[in-house]
Amino acid sequence: FNGWSGGGGHGGEGGDGTRFVGGNAYGSSNGPILPGSGGGYYPGGGGSDAGGVIRIESSGRLVLHGTLTANGISGGFAAGGGAGGSIFLVCRDFSGDSFGALRANGGNGDAPGPSGSGGGAGGRVAIWENVPDPIRTRILQGSTAGGVLRATTDPDYLGALAATNGTGFYAPPDARSAEPGSLWFFTAHQALLLKIQ
């Protein structure tokens, strides 16, 4: 991608640049295991790296006091922003204080002169809490399974949570702006756990 570049795609579509469109959305919102896509390249200015993958599986309790980051990088000269990556957590019990942060944000596109590049899309974040392995496997394989609640928040997690898109600097009426990614908490309803036991 040579020119005023598009942003990388992942949890959403990357933003368009003056010359080139942004990348497509891909990956699983339920079980994100893929990195984001880098922003479009410009000679002399380089491209921009995307966010990577953070995956933690624990049979016990997971408490977040710090930051887990899979952010894309903002573009160098005339380059598009990199897309956010993936954060995939599986545990028996998840919580976090106000110092915690889960971030898979897209990077910004660059704006050299009158033209500009697209922002990177947001990444994907999924936290599975107390969901039995067979049920989680069924859902990740595309089957339906009752008794699993999907929400964008968790009352036991008080920290930051973001998979926002990067800012683009080229937006005529027919251009596409970068899109945010996906954020999901999955928890098993108590009735399901009793049924399995």
Secondary structure, DSSP 8 states (H G I E B T S, - for coil): --SS-----SSS-----SSS------S-SSS-------EEEETTTEEE----EEEEE-SSEEEE-SEEE------STT-------EEEEEESEEEE-TT-EEE---------TT---------EEEEEES--HHHHHHHHTT---TTEEEES--TTB-SEEE------S---TT-------EEEEEEE-HHHHHHH-
